[in-house]
Amino acid sequence: MNTCKDNIYLAMRAMAPVCIALVCSSCVTGDPRAGGIFWSEGKARQRQAALRQKLECEEHSTAAVKYRTDELRSQNASAQRALGNAREKLKSLDSGIASAQKEMSAAAKTDTALNSELARIERARVSLDAANEKTKVQLESEVQQLTTEVEQLRARNKALQSGL
């Protein structure tokens, strides 16, 4: 059984959301999306001023980003040109290195041929020196024999002259 007190309680409980909705909706607002039923032109102007300020801030930020983007694009273009120049220089240096390696290879072959020729000449000189030494020894031997023969002939000539 419902008593009067219970009925009042239930009625208040059922009316509470409606009351809260009325209190909230009766707020003064400058934003039509806020849901208030009372409009305030002063609040609307404040809101518009805040929105304009926010827009100006965003436009300034956007301009700064565009400026920085242009600056970075310019730096990128310069870097790309420098990279292209560096690649061309590297290509030229690589070509120079290849030419130098070919020249070094040819020089090494020439050096090998020259070293071979020098070794052959040195062997011939040593052989000639040995032949000269041999000839010198032979000549000395022949001179010694001739000297001995001359002495023998002198001795015989003396003997013949004393015996005559």
JORAZI-V70723 format. One record per residue. N is the residue number from 0. RES is the residue in three letters. PSI is psi in degrees with one decimal (none if undefined). Layout:
BEGIN
N_RES_PSI / N_RES_PSI
END
This chain:
BEGIN
0_MET_138.6 / 1_ASN_131.9 / 2_THR_172.0 / 3_CYS_-38.9 / 4_LYS_-41.0 / 5_ASP_-38.1 / 6_ASN_-40.3 / 7_ILE_-43.0 / 8_TYR_-45.4 / 9_LEU_-38.2 / 10_ALA_-42.2 / 11_MET_-39.1 / 12_ARG_-38.6 / 13_ALA_-31.3 / 14_MET_-18.5 / 15_ALA_-47.6 / 16_PRO_-35.7 / 17_VAL_-41.7 / 18_CYS_-43.6 / 19_ILE_-41.2 / 20_ALA_-40.8 / 21_LEU_-41.6 / 22_VAL_-44.3 / 23_CYS_-39.0 / 24_SER_-14.1 / 25_SER_8.5 / 26_CYS_149.4 / 27_VAL_132.7 / 28_THR_155.7 / 29_GLY_1.1 / 30_ASP_116.0 / 31_PRO_-18.4 / 32_ARG_-9.9 / 33_ALA_-17.6 / 34_GLY_5.6 / 35_GLY_154.2 / 36_ILE_-12.8 / 37_PHE_130.7 / 38_TRP_135.0 / 39_SER_118.4 / 40_GLU_-33.4 / 41_GLY_-45.4 / 42_LYS_-35.9 / 43_ALA_-41.8 / 44_ARG_-38.8 / 45_GLN_-43.5 / 46_ARG_-43.9 / 47_GLN_-40.6 / 48_ALA_-42.1 / 49_ALA_-40.9 / 50_LEU_-40.7 / 51_ARG_-42.7 / 52_GLN_-42.8 / 53_LYS_-40.7 / 54_LEU_-45.2 / 55_GLU_-41.5 / 56_CYS_-44.3 / 57_GLU_-40.1 / 58_GLU_-41.0 / 59_HIS_-44.1 / 60_SER_-42.4 / 61_THR_-42.2 / 62_ALA_-41.0 / 63_ALA_-41.1 / 64_VAL_-41.5 / 65_LYS_-43.1 / 66_TYR_-46.4 / 67_ARG_-38.4 / 68_THR_-46.1 / 69_ASP_-42.2 / 70_GLU_-44.5 / 71_LEU_-38.1 / 72_ARG_-41.9 / 73_SER_-44.9 / 74_GLN_-39.8 / 75_ASN_-43.4 / 76_ALA_-43.1 / 77_SER_-42.8 / 78_ALA_-38.6 / 79_GLN_-41.7 / 80_ARG_-44.8 / 81_ALA_-39.8 / 82_LEU_-42.5 / 83_GLY_-44.3 / 84_ASN_-41.7 / 85_ALA_-38.5 / 86_ARG_-40.9 / 87_GLU_-42.5 / 88_LYS_-41.7 / 89_LEU_-41.5 / 90_LYS_-43.6 / 91_SER_-43.2 / 92_LEU_-40.2 / 93_ASP_-41.5 / 94_SER_-42.7 / 95_GLY_-39.4 / 96_ILE_-43.1 / 97_ALA_-42.4 / 98_SER_-43.5 / 99_ALA_-38.7 / 100_GLN_-39.7 / 101_LYS_-43.9 / 102_GLU_-41.0 / 103_MET_-39.5 / 104_SER_-44.6 / 105_ALA_-41.0 / 106_ALA_-38.2 / 107_ALA_-39.8 / 108_LYS_-42.0 / 109_THR_-43.3 / 110_ASP_-40.4 / 111_THR_-44.0 / 112_ALA_-43.3 / 113_LEU_-43.2 / 114_ASN_-39.2 / 115_SER_-44.3 / 116_GLU_-41.5 / 117_LEU_-40.7 / 118_ALA_-42.2 / 119_ARG_-43.2 / 120_ILE_-41.7 / 121_GLU_-41.6 / 122_ARG_-40.7 / 123_ALA_-40.4 / 124_ARG_-45.3 / 125_VAL_-42.5 / 126_SER_-42.8 / 127_LEU_-42.6 / 128_ASP_-41.8 / 129_ALA_-41.7 / 130_ALA_-41.2 / 131_ASN_-42.2 / 132_GLU_-41.8 / 133_LYS_-45.3 / 134_THR_-41.2 / 135_LYS_-45.8 / 136_VAL_-42.4 / 137_GLN_-43.3 / 138_LEU_-43.2 / 139_GLU_-39.8 / 140_SER_-44.6 / 141_GLU_-42.5 / 142_VAL_-41.6 / 143_GLN_-44.1 / 144_GLN_-45.0 / 145_LEU_-39.7 / 146_THR_-41.6 / 147_THR_-44.5 / 148_GLU_-42.7 / 149_VAL_-42.6 / 150_GLU_-39.3 / 151_GLN_-42.9 / 152_LEU_-39.4 / 153_ARG_-43.3 / 154_ALA_-41.0 / 155_ARG_-42.4 / 156_ASN_-40.9 / 157_LYS_-42.4 / 158_ALA_-39.1 / 159_LEU_-39.6 / 160_GLN_-35.3 / 161_SER_-23.5 / 162_GLY_0.1 / 163_LEU_none
END
